[in-house]
């Protein structure tokens, strides 16, 4: 490993969950022809149609042919054999070696750039092509249209490529013969990337966009910040001048010349990015020589030859432009440059261009090879798009992979999203001591997003194996390249995890010796035991399971990475392997003993969150996500078990996550039960056993091994963590809902285990619950639901378990679900009588028993338990006899008789229920006797109760008006005592609105209360009122209680009731007359004049006279008012009285006048009538005339 102090990346990542894996493509590559080790290294790699082409620094090309593996051998790998070793001709010796292998399968040709000398060959054997064309000097070759597949010609007759010559870029169509398409004035081109008509190019200083058809250029930013480029020219479109004789080249120079523009490239730019200013800018460069430092970027030793010789094969029909004659290298930087080291490194940065999409280019920029680099995206208009990406150092190589995910763009329903990655070779360390690493990061997300993580990997970590002593992968040389064609390679890691194997749910124990079973070949001495037969069938199924999974293990590879004499496929790490690797890392912590589980809960939960909501893209993803969820659920559950066994109690926060993981995984519930020793015996395992993925089998076997080593069983049996049992309970309930699902395998054994274990788990879990009834969502409620289920078949086992755990109430629910009423009542009676019920949930058992009795039809059973309940709780017991809605009804007389005989203590409660509950007031007189007994007995025995009563009177009298009535006062301040409640009920009955049928013997009651008349003032007031002693009652109200409002009500009601309002109507009793009310008010006024406190006397008297003046005689009041009182005290009364007198006198005058008028009217009517009738003569019996007037 590298020195951390020299690392620029800060840390090296583990490759288990890396986005990419390296799998061996070729090892022990014979880089040297003589087989001796030297400094020869691999410079480039290309692969096409099972042909591997390797370029070396010795300017040789190794052609290897791939031999596919045997399809019947699972572990077999592809092999490569050396077909030929080719040394292309060079025009000058250099240390660069093979710089580029450009395969053109569409035309069967290859262009090879070796030490800046370009040669053409035929595919696949690399025989020389174009005999008439001699090798010539070239800085770079490439520029094929990346929008077109490599196997398809981009235009009729060939494939167009770009060559970086000394002072121009030449576009050539490669077909049967090379044909020059056009020359573009851009000298010193070191690399290109082309999309259609737009190419991104770079020289030693900066990047630029070229329209290869319209000869226009957009200068982009420099490679280094120390560039001498004019920044004002960046982004401006300029017209490139075409060399004078660009289309009149001789065939000896480069094939046939074209006099007409190629149709394939004659179309206008689809984006129109080059339309605009076509002026030549001062930043336009051509004719630059290749800097010597860039000609050997891969060599750590500086070049001494700084002036490369001119090409002997490149000839032109016209002289060079004048600018090339006097051209010079860029001027040295000014003296103000702060760092000589950065200035020195400026010339060592080779441009890096990649094209992640059809409209974007990724360009690298930096200061020096060991300084951090930046990747910038530009579109075809030359505008910077997306965010930048950062490199640990300026990359030596850079490739992009994947289409990228654009969340803002609409996608087709069948489109498969593919993450976009940038793979680059960076330097970690310093110039004196460094090693190259592979840096992987996303290009399709911004740096601020969560997935934009930069990962650095050492070569050894990605290879997944320790380097051998002879290996030359020291990390100083590392390269990566995208290959022309892809190949499917097999990853056996997938099948080794996903293949299913038989899982034994219990720890293995030594089996007894098997009896041999003689087969048909017993005559030959061959015997097979039952164990042998079972193992053979198991092995057969394992092979079948492995064969099913093998077809999912192929992944495409289209990139290669090399170091030393080894080459590896660079393949995308399948999501399954990445997730499984994360689970493997999370399954055991560093401090745990080897082979022991110690899951990292946070890491497992983070993984589950990452995959939640993911949809499977392929069949492998479908199996992978299911397996990952199951394995993660196992690890989380095992983590709870292990932490409980080590007495770690901080796992409450992980319970919900584990529950959710288990439910989502849908693991066989018997696996979960096997983790819990006390429940393990309830498991039913079928004859065929349980088959699970091998990855799950490994986790479970590790746990069983660990359980035996650290004795988890004994620790669990001592503590029985509720966390673990809570999870098991939730999971059993979840599976219990699947009882009617036809897709469940081995349903009898599975659901038999679930039903047998669930009740046991719930009983254990509920032991720690607080006593009391079940609450919604509680374990106790779930326990009740289970025993209430009629489908619960293990009735006898349930009875034994419930009796064992002392869960009598739950037992009664079990009986109730079977309609065993007598056993239900007997069990409830046991609980109410004091027998221990561990749940303590039958707190209102007597009430439940009463309600249950009202629903029964068995009158004998109802009578028996109603009497028992009435003796134990008279208030509830009598409700059974008095309930009109009960199935079994009792007549009142029969109920009273039964209670008098078998439950005399409940008679009072029954009467109270009749009077107050059912409003049957005919029993109130008998009930008053019971209340008198309670109150009188309390006053006889308790002086404290007497003091309480006297204190209430003093407290009430001390209150200032306005104040509540005394009745409201004692109700608001009631104490929790039977005698107090009985007294309130007694007052209600004595002074209430009973009808005459419920009248009580006033004299008898008064006789019993006379001894306590000073303690029972309200009672005495009521009794005095009923006897007609209103003056005494008003006196007690005024001076004994000080309840003036009640005294006024007493006068208005005529003294009939203390607690009756004006709106109450007593049947058979007339309303009080005005005279009776006036008389009572006169008594009250007299008592008000006797109030001791003068201010209260004046205030109460004035208020009474003002409010109820019409009930008083003025002369009587004036005679009673002391002369010393001011007229203001009763001015209101006098004013109202005088107004009343005046009103009465006026009314009398009006009445008299109306009467006189009426008399005159009648007299006039009489006279008119007499005139109308006239006189009438009447004769008597003697015929004598009676002279009368007409009546």
Rosetta blueprint (number, residue, H / E / L):
1 X L
2 X L
3 X L
4 X H
5 X H
6 X H
7 X L
8 X L
9 X L
10 X L
11 X L
12 X L
13 X L
14 X L
15 X L
16 X L
17 X L
18 X L
19 X L
20 X E
21 X E
22 X E
23 X E
24 X E
25 X E
26 X E
27 X L
28 X L
29 X L
30 X L
31 X L
32 X L
33 X L
34 X L
35 X L
36 X L
37 X L
38 X L
39 X L
40 X L
41 X L
42 X E
43 X E
44 X E
45 X E
46 X E
47 X E
48 X E
49 X L
50 X L
51 X E
52 X E
53 X E
54 X E
55 X E
56 X E
57 X L
58 X L
59 X L
60 X L
61 X E
62 X E
63 X E
64 X E
65 X E
66 X E
67 X E
68 X L
69 X L
70 X L
71 X L
72 X L
73 X L
74 X L
75 X L
76 X L
77 X L
78 X L
79 X E
80 X E
81 X E
82 X E
83 X E
84 X E
85 X E
86 X E
87 X L
88 X L
89 X L
90 X L
91 X L
92 X L
93 X L
94 X L
95 X L
96 X L
97 X L
98 X E
99 X E
100 X E
101 X E
102 X E
103 X E
104 X E
105 X L
106 X L
107 X L
108 X L
109 X E
110 X E
111 X E
112 X E
113 X E
114 X E
115 X L
116 X L
117 X E
118 X E
119 X E
120 X E
121 X E
122 X E
123 X L
124 X L
125 X L
126 X L
127 X E
128 X E
129 X L
130 X L
131 X L
132 X L
133 X L
134 X L
135 X L
136 X E
137 X E
138 X L
139 X L
140 X E
141 X E
142 X E
143 X L
144 X L
145 X E
146 X L
147 X L
148 X L
149 X L
150 X L
151 X L
152 X L
153 X L
154 X L
155 X E
156 X L
157 X L
158 X E
159 X E
160 X E
161 X E
162 X E
163 X E
164 X E
165 X L
166 X L
167 X L
168 X L
169 X E
170 X E
171 X E
172 X E
173 X E
174 X E
175 X L
176 X L
177 X L
178 X E
179 X E
180 X E
181 X E
182 X E
183 X E
184 X E
185 X L
186 X L
187 X L
188 X L
189 X L
190 X L
191 X E
192 X E
193 X E
194 X E
195 X E
196 X L
197 X L
198 X E
199 X E
200 X E
201 X E
202 X E
203 X L
204 X L
205 X L
206 X E
207 X E
208 X E
209 X E
210 X E
211 X E
212 X L
213 X L
214 X L
215 X L
216 X E
217 X E
218 X E
219 X E
220 X E
221 X E
222 X E
223 X L
224 X E
225 X L
226 X L
227 X L
228 X L
229 X L
230 X L
231 X H
232 X H
233 X H
234 X L
235 X L
236 X L
237 X E
238 X E
239 X E
240 X L
241 X L
242 X L
243 X L
244 X L
245 X L
246 X L
247 X L
248 X L
249 X L
250 X L
251 X H
252 X H
253 X H
254 X H
255 X L
256 X E
257 X L
258 X L
259 X L
260 X L
261 X L
262 X L
263 X L
264 X L
265 X L
266 X L
267 X L
268 X L
269 X L
270 X L
271 X L
272 X L
273 X L
274 X L
275 X L
276 X L
277 X L
278 X L
279 X L
280 X L
281 X L
282 X L
283 X L
284 X L
285 X L
286 X L
287 X L
288 X L
289 X L
290 X L
291 X L
292 X L
293 X L
294 X H
295 X H
296 X H
297 X L
298 X L
299 X L
300 X L
301 X L
302 X L
303 X L
304 X L
305 X L
306 X L
307 X L
308 X L
309 X L
310 X L
311 X L
312 X L
313 X L
314 X L
315 X L
316 X L
317 X L
318 X L
319 X L
320 X L
321 X L
322 X H
323 X H
324 X H
325 X H
326 X L
327 X L
328 X L
329 X L
330 X L
331 X L
332 X L
333 X L
334 X L
335 X L
336 X L
337 X L
338 X L
339 X L
340 X H
341 X H
342 X H
343 X H
344 X H
345 X H
346 X H
347 X L
348 X L
349 X L
350 X L
351 X L
352 X L
353 X E
354 X E
355 X E
356 X E
357 X E
358 X L
359 X L
360 X E
361 X E
362 X E
363 X E
364 X E
365 X E
366 X E
367 X L
368 X L
369 X L
370 X L
371 X L
372 X L
373 X E
374 X E
375 X E
376 X E
377 X E
378 X E
379 X E
380 X L
381 X L
382 X L
383 X L
384 X E
385 X E
386 X E
387 X E
388 X E
389 X E
390 X E
391 X E
392 X L
393 X L
394 X L
395 X L
396 X L
397 X E
398 X E
399 X E
400 X E
401 X E
402 X L
403 X L
404 X L
405 X L
406 X L
407 X L
408 X L
409 X L
410 X L
411 X L
412 X L
413 X L
414 X L
415 X L
416 X L
417 X L
418 X L
419 X L
420 X L
421 X E
422 X E
423 X E
424 X E
425 X E
426 X E
427 X E
428 X E
429 X E
430 X L
431 X L
432 X L
433 X L
434 X E
435 X E
436 X E
437 X E
438 X E
439 X E
440 X E
441 X E
442 X E
443 X L
444 X L
445 X L
446 X L
447 X L
448 X L
449 X L
450 X L
451 X L
452 X L
453 X L
454 X L
455 X E
456 X E
457 X E
458 X L
459 X H
460 X H
461 X H
462 X H
463 X H
464 X L
465 X L
466 X L
467 X L
468 X L
469 X L
470 X L
471 X L
472 X L
473 X L
474 X L
475 X L
476 X L
477 X L
478 X L
479 X E
480 X E
481 X E
482 X E
483 X E
484 X E
485 X E
486 X E
487 X E
488 X E
489 X E
490 X E
491 X L
492 X H
493 X H
494 X H
495 X H
496 X H
497 X H
498 X H
499 X L
500 X E
501 X E
502 X E
503 X E
504 X L
505 X L
506 X L
507 X L
508 X L
509 X L
510 X L
511 X L
512 X L
513 X L
514 X L
515 X L
516 X E
517 X E
518 X E
519 X L
520 X L
521 X L
522 X H
523 X H
524 X H
525 X L
526 X L
527 X E
528 X E
529 X E
530 X H
531 X H
532 X H
533 X H
534 X H
535 X H
536 X H
537 X H
538 X H
539 X H
540 X H
541 X H
542 X H
543 X H
544 X H
545 X H
546 X H
547 X H
548 X H
549 X H
550 X H
551 X L
552 X L
553 X L
554 X E
555 X E
556 X E
557 X E
558 X E
559 X E
560 X E
561 X E
562 X E
563 X E
564 X L
565 X L
566 X E
567 X E
568 X E
569 X E
570 X E
571 X E
572 X E
573 X L
574 X L
575 X H
576 X H
577 X H
578 X H
579 X H
580 X H
581 X H
582 X H
583 X H
584 X H
585 X H
586 X H
587 X H
588 X L
589 X L
590 X L
591 X L
592 X L
593 X L
594 X L
595 X L
596 X L
597 X L
598 X L
599 X L
600 X L
601 X H
602 X H
603 X H
604 X H
605 X H
606 X H
607 X H
608 X H
609 X H
610 X H
611 X H
612 X L
613 X L
614 X L
615 X L
616 X L
617 X L
618 X L
619 X H
620 X H
621 X H
622 X H
623 X H
624 X H
625 X H
626 X H
627 X H
628 X H
629 X H
630 X H
631 X H
632 X H
633 X H
634 X H
635 X H
636 X H
637 X H
638 X H
639 X H
640 X H
641 X H
642 X H
643 X H
644 X H
645 X H
646 X L
647 X L
648 X L
649 X L
650 X L
651 X L
652 X H
653 X H
654 X H
655 X H
656 X H
657 X H
658 X H
659 X H
660 X H
661 X H
662 X H
663 X H
664 X H
665 X H
666 X L
667 X L
668 X L
669 X H
670 X H
671 X H
672 X H
673 X H
674 X H
675 X L
676 X L
677 X L
678 X L
679 X L
680 X H
681 X H
682 X H
683 X L
684 X L
685 X L
686 X L
687 X L
688 X L
689 X L
690 X E
691 X E
692 X E
693 X E
694 X H
695 X H
696 X H
697 X H
698 X H
699 X H
700 X H
701 X H
702 X H
703 X H
704 X H
705 X H
706 X H
707 X H
708 X H
709 X H
710 X H
711 X L
712 X H
713 X H
714 X H
715 X H
716 X H
717 X H
718 X H
719 X H
720 X L
721 X L
722 X H
723 X H
724 X H
725 X H
726 X H
727 X H
728 X H
729 X H
730 X H
731 X H
732 X H
733 X H
734 X H
735 X H
736 X H
737 X L
738 X L
739 X L
740 X L
741 X L
742 X L
743 X L
744 X L
745 X L
746 X L
747 X H
748 X H
749 X H
750 X H
751 X H
752 X H
753 X H
754 X H
755 X H
756 X H
757 X H
758 X H
759 X H
760 X H
761 X H
762 X H
763 X H
764 X H
765 X H
766 X H
767 X H
768 X H
769 X L
770 X L
771 X L
772 X L
773 X L
774 X L
775 X L
776 X L
777 X L
778 X L
779 X H
780 X H
781 X H
782 X H
783 X H
784 X H
785 X H
786 X H
787 X H
788 X H
789 X L
790 X L
791 X L
792 X L
793 X L
794 X L
795 X H
796 X H
797 X H
798 X H
799 X H
800 X H
801 X H
802 X H
803 X H
804 X H
805 X L
806 X L
807 X L
808 X H
809 X H
810 X H
811 X H
812 X H
813 X H
814 X H
815 X H
816 X H
817 X H
818 X L
819 X L
820 X L
821 X H
822 X H
823 X H
824 X H
825 X H
826 X H
827 X H
828 X H
829 X H
830 X H
831 X H
832 X H
833 X L
834 X L
835 X L
836 X L
837 X L
838 X L
839 X L
840 X L
841 X L
842 X L
843 X L
844 X L
845 X H
846 X H
847 X H
848 X H
849 X H
850 X H
851 X H
852 X H
853 X H
854 X H
855 X H
856 X L
857 X L
858 X L
859 X H
860 X H
861 X H
862 X H
863 X H
864 X H
865 X H
866 X H
867 X H
868 X H
869 X H
870 X H
871 X H
872 X H
873 X L
874 X H
875 X H
876 X H
877 X H
878 X H
879 X H
880 X H
881 X H
882 X H
883 X L
884 X L
885 X L
886 X L
887 X L
888 X L
889 X L
890 X L
891 X L
892 X H
893 X H
894 X H
895 X H
896 X H
897 X H
898 X H
899 X H
900 X H
901 X H
902 X H
903 X L
904 X H
905 X H
906 X H
907 X H
908 X H
909 X H
910 X H
911 X H
912 X H
913 X H
914 X H
915 X H
916 X H
917 X H
918 X L
919 X L
920 X L
921 X H
922 X H
923 X H
924 X H
925 X H
926 X H
927 X H
928 X H
929 X H
930 X H
931 X H
932 X H
933 X H
934 X H
935 X H
936 X H
937 X H
938 X H
939 X H
940 X H
941 X H
942 X L
943 X H
944 X H
945 X H
946 X H
947 X H
948 X H
949 X H
950 X H
951 X H
952 X H
953 X H
954 X H
955 X H
956 X H
957 X H
958 X H
959 X L
960 X L
961 X L
962 X L
963 X L
964 X L
965 X L
966 X H
967 X H
968 X H
969 X H
970 X H
971 X H
972 X H
973 X L
974 X L
975 X L
976 X L
977 X L
978 X H
979 X H
980 X H
981 X H
982 X H
983 X H
984 X H
985 X H
986 X H
987 X H
988 X H
989 X H
990 X H
991 X H
992 X L
993 X L
994 X L
995 X L
996 X H
997 X H
998 X H
999 X L
1000 X L
1001 X L
1002 X H
1003 X H
1004 X H
1005 X H
1006 X H
1007 X H
1008 X H
1009 X H
1010 X H
1011 X H
1012 X H
1013 X L
1014 X L
1015 X L
1016 X L
1017 X H
1018 X H
1019 X H
1020 X H
1021 X H
1022 X H
1023 X H
1024 X H
1025 X H
1026 X H
1027 X H
1028 X L
1029 X L
1030 X H
1031 X H
1032 X H
1033 X H
1034 X H
1035 X H
1036 X H
1037 X H
1038 X H
1039 X H
1040 X H
1041 X H
1042 X L
1043 X L
1044 X H
1045 X H
1046 X H
1047 X H
1048 X H
1049 X H
1050 X H
1051 X H
1052 X H
1053 X L
1054 X L
1055 X L
1056 X L
1057 X L
1058 X L
1059 X L
1060 X L
1061 X L
1062 X L
1063 X L
1064 X L
1065 X L
1066 X L
1067 X L
1068 X L
1069 X L
1070 X L
1071 X L
1072 X L
1073 X L
1074 X H
1075 X H
1076 X H
1077 X H
1078 X H
1079 X H
1080 X H
1081 X H
1082 X H
1083 X H
1084 X H
1085 X H
1086 X H
1087 X H
1088 X H
1089 X L
1090 X L
1091 X L
1092 X L
1093 X L
1094 X H
1095 X H
1096 X H
1097 X H
1098 X H
1099 X H
1100 X H
1101 X H
1102 X H
1103 X H
1104 X H
1105 X H
1106 X H
1107 X H
1108 X L
1109 X H
1110 X H
1111 X H
1112 X L
1113 X L
1114 X H
1115 X H
1116 X H
1117 X H
1118 X H
1119 X H
1120 X H
1121 X L
1122 X L
1123 X L
1124 X L
1125 X L
1126 X L
1127 X L
1128 X L
1129 X L
1130 X L
1131 X H
1132 X H
1133 X H
1134 X H
1135 X H
1136 X H
1137 X H
1138 X H
1139 X H
1140 X H
1141 X H
1142 X H
1143 X H
1144 X H
1145 X H
1146 X H
1147 X H
1148 X H
1149 X H
1150 X H
1151 X H
1152 X H
1153 X H
1154 X H
1155 X H
1156 X H
1157 X H
1158 X H
1159 X H
1160 X H
1161 X H
1162 X H
1163 X H
1164 X H
1165 X H
1166 X H
1167 X H
1168 X H
1169 X H
1170 X H
1171 X H
1172 X H
1173 X H
1174 X L
1175 X L
1176 X E
1177 X E
1178 X E
1179 X E
1180 X L
1181 X L
1182 X L
1183 X L
1184 X L
1185 X E
1186 X E
1187 X E
1188 X E
1189 X L
1190 X L
1191 X L
